[in-house]
Amino acid sequence: MMDVGTLGRGLVYLGLGLVVVGGLVLLLGRVLDLGNLPGDLLYRGDNVRVYVPIGTMLVLSLVLTLLLNLMLRIFR
């Protein structure tokens, strides 16, 4: 059974983590021009537009993985 204090502390850490990740996404969006990276596929037809951001997904995955590993090492 989980203590209410432990649950509250976990929710605070989760919220702080989301704030940090959101800030990083905003910064990377300005610095790296996310959404326009090499590897992002765009198809424009007559009445259809398909966008597959493979390059952007790879960059975000790498950054979030590094951030999560750093946070796990700090809070151990």
PLY file of the C-alpha trace (Angstrom):
ply
format ascii 1.0
element vertex 76
property float x
property float y
property float z
element edge 75
property int vertex1
property int vertex2
end_header
0.00 0.00 0.00
1.38 3.41 -1.01
1.61 6.26 1.46
-0.19 9.49 0.46
3.00 11.50 0.99
4.91 9.25 -1.40
2.18 9.59 -4.01
2.17 13.39 -3.65
5.94 13.56 -3.95
5.82 11.40 -7.07
3.20 13.65 -8.64
5.31 16.73 -7.91
8.35 15.11 -9.54
6.24 14.10 -12.53
4.96 17.67 -12.89
8.45 19.13 -12.64
9.66 16.64 -15.22
6.90 17.66 -17.61
7.79 21.33 -17.15
11.44 20.59 -17.94
10.55 18.50 -21.01
8.16 21.21 -22.24
10.86 23.86 -21.84
13.34 21.72 -23.74
10.88 21.17 -26.57
10.29 24.92 -26.80
14.03 25.65 -26.83
14.78 22.93 -29.36
11.94 24.20 -31.53
13.63 27.59 -31.75
17.21 26.37 -32.03
16.84 23.33 -34.29
13.77 24.38 -36.29
11.96 21.18 -35.36
9.54 20.07 -38.02
11.88 21.00 -40.84
14.75 18.60 -40.23
16.34 16.32 -42.82
14.45 13.05 -42.74
11.03 14.69 -42.30
8.86 13.49 -45.15
6.24 15.68 -46.78
3.91 14.67 -49.57
1.61 17.22 -51.18
-1.07 16.01 -53.54
-3.97 17.84 -55.10
-6.20 17.76 -52.03
-4.02 15.95 -49.53
-0.95 16.72 -47.48
0.88 13.99 -45.53
3.67 14.91 -43.12
5.81 12.23 -41.41
8.37 13.84 -39.05
10.88 10.97 -38.82
13.91 13.22 -38.25
12.09 15.26 -35.62
10.94 12.11 -33.82
14.52 10.79 -33.72
15.87 14.04 -32.26
13.12 14.25 -29.63
13.58 10.60 -28.72
17.32 11.09 -28.24
16.88 14.22 -26.12
14.15 12.70 -23.96
16.16 9.50 -23.45
19.20 11.47 -22.33
17.06 13.61 -20.02
15.35 10.59 -18.46
18.68 8.81 -17.89
20.10 11.94 -16.29
17.09 12.30 -14.01
17.23 8.64 -12.99
20.92 8.95 -12.09
20.31 12.10 -10.04
17.35 10.76 -8.05
18.81 7.33 -7.21
0 1
1 2
2 3
3 4
4 5
5 6
6 7
7 8
8 9
9 10
10 11
11 12
12 13
13 14
14 15
15 16
16 17
17 18
18 19
19 20
20 21
21 22
22 23
23 24
24 25
25 26
26 27
27 28
28 29
29 30
30 31
31 32
32 33
33 34
34 35
35 36
36 37
37 38
38 39
39 40
40 41
41 42
42 43
43 44
44 45
45 46
46 47
47 48
48 49
49 50
50 51
51 52
52 53
53 54
54 55
55 56
56 57
57 58
58 59
59 60
60 61
61 62
62 63
63 64
64 65
65 66
66 67
67 68
68 69
69 70
70 71
71 72
72 73
73 74
74 75
